[in-house]
Amino acid sequence: MVKTSLLTQIEEKREELMKVVMHNGMTSTVTIEHSQQLDHLLLQYQRHLHSNSAN
């Protein structure tokens, strides 16, 4: 359940980031904030995978 939810959030954030990049450019503050949010989701997903593989 957590894995599916995280994957959905990651895909949604990735799509949102692409729209923000197209509208604001790669170096805008808004783009960087969205990129950092995506990074956070990816890190959560990796931690989830790692914790499940350790069990």
Backbone hydrogen bonds in HBPLUS format (Angstrom, degrees):
<---DONOR---> <-ACCEPTOR-->    atom                        ^
c    i                          cat <-CA-CA->   ^        H-A-AA   ^      H-
h    n   atom  resd res      DA  || num        DHA   H-A  angle D-A-AA Bond
n    s   type  num  typ     dist DA aas  dist angle  dist       angle   num
A0005-SER N   A0001-MET O   2.95 MM   4  6.16 164.8  1.98 153.9 158.4     1
A0006-LEU N   A0002-VAL O   2.85 MM   4  6.03 163.9  1.87 154.6 158.9     2
A0007-LEU N   A0003-LYS O   2.92 MM   4  6.11 160.5  1.95 149.5 155.2     3
A0008-THR N   A0004-THR O   2.96 MM   4  6.16 154.2  2.02 147.0 153.9     4
A0009-GLN N   A0005-SER O   2.93 MM   4  6.19 162.1  1.97 150.6 155.5     5
A0010-ILE N   A0006-LEU O   2.80 MM   4  6.00 156.6  1.86 152.0 158.8     6
A0011-GLU N   A0007-LEU O   2.98 MM   4  6.16 163.7  2.01 146.8 150.7     7
A0012-GLU N   A0008-THR O   2.95 MM   4  6.16 162.8  1.98 151.9 156.9     8
A0013-LYS N   A0009-GLN O   2.87 MM   4  6.00 161.5  1.91 148.3 153.7     9
A0014-ARG N   A0010-ILE O   2.86 MM   4  6.00 152.2  1.93 148.2 156.3    10
A0015-GLU N   A0011-GLU O   3.03 MM   4  6.25 161.2  2.07 148.6 152.7    11
A0016-GLU N   A0012-GLU O   2.94 MM   4  6.15 159.3  1.99 147.7 154.0    12
A0017-LEU N   A0013-LYS O   2.80 MM   4  5.95 156.1  1.86 145.8 152.6    13
A0018-MET N   A0014-ARG O   3.01 MM   4  6.29 155.5  2.07 147.1 153.0    14
A0019-LYS N   A0015-GLU O   3.18 MM   4  6.50 155.2  2.24 146.8 152.7    15
A0020-VAL N   A0016-GLU O   2.98 MM   4  6.27 158.1  2.02 151.4 157.8    16
A0021-VAL N   A0017-LEU O   2.85 MM   4  6.08 158.6  1.89 154.6 160.2    17
A0022-MET N   A0018-MET O   3.01 MM   4  6.24 160.8  2.05 146.1 151.0    18
A0023-HIS N   A0019-LYS O   3.03 MM   4  6.23 146.7  2.14 144.1 153.1    19
A0024-ASN N   A0020-VAL O   2.70 MM   4  5.70 162.4  1.73 156.5 161.6    20
A0025-GLY N   A0021-VAL O   2.76 MM   4  4.63 147.3  1.87 128.4 134.5    21
A0032-ILE N   A0028-SER O   3.03 MM   4  6.34 162.5  2.07 153.1 157.7    22
A0033-GLU N   A0029-THR O   2.95 MM   4  6.18 156.7  2.00 149.1 155.4    23
A0034-HIS N   A0030-VAL O   3.02 MM   4  6.29 160.8  2.06 150.4 155.0    24
A0035-SER N   A0031-THR O   2.87 MM   4  6.08 155.6  1.93 150.3 157.9    25
A0036-GLN N   A0032-ILE O   2.91 MM   4  6.12 154.7  1.97 148.1 154.4    26
A0037-GLN N   A0033-GLU O   3.00 MM   4  6.27 148.2  2.11 143.5 152.3    27
A0038-LEU N   A0034-HIS O   2.97 MM   4  6.27 154.7  2.04 147.4 153.8    28
A0039-ASP N   A0035-SER O   2.87 MM   4  6.16 157.3  1.92 147.5 154.3    29
A0040-HIS N   A0036-GLN O   2.96 MM   4  6.18 152.7  2.03 143.3 150.0    30
A0041-LEU N   A0037-GLN O   3.09 MM   4  6.41 156.8  2.14 146.7 152.1    31
A0042-LEU N   A0038-LEU O   2.92 MM   4  6.19 161.0  1.95 155.7 161.1    32
A0043-LEU N   A0039-ASP O   2.91 MM   4  6.13 154.1  1.98 148.7 155.8    33
A0044-GLN N   A0040-HIS O   2.98 MM   4  6.24 157.4  2.03 148.3 154.2    34
A0045-TYR N   A0041-LEU O   2.97 MM   4  6.23 157.0  2.02 148.2 154.4    35
A0046-GLN N   A0042-LEU O   2.92 MM   4  6.20 160.5  1.96 149.8 154.8    36
A0047-ARG N   A0043-LEU O   2.92 MM   4  6.12 161.0  1.95 151.6 156.8    37
A0048-HIS N   A0044-GLN O   2.91 MM   4  6.12 153.4  1.98 146.6 154.2    38
A0049-LEU N   A0045-TYR O   2.93 MM   4  6.24 159.9  1.97 152.1 157.0    39
A0050-HIS N   A0046-GLN O   2.89 MM   4  6.09 160.4  1.93 149.9 155.6    40
A0051-SER N   A0047-ARG O   2.86 MM   4  6.02 160.7  1.89 150.2 155.2    41
A0052-ASN N   A0048-HIS O   3.06 MM   4  6.23 150.1  2.16 144.8 152.5    42
A0053-SER N   A0049-LEU O   2.97 MM   4  6.17 145.7  2.09 144.8 154.3    43
A0054-ALA N   A0050-HIS O   3.07 MM   4  6.22 134.8  2.28 142.4 153.3    44
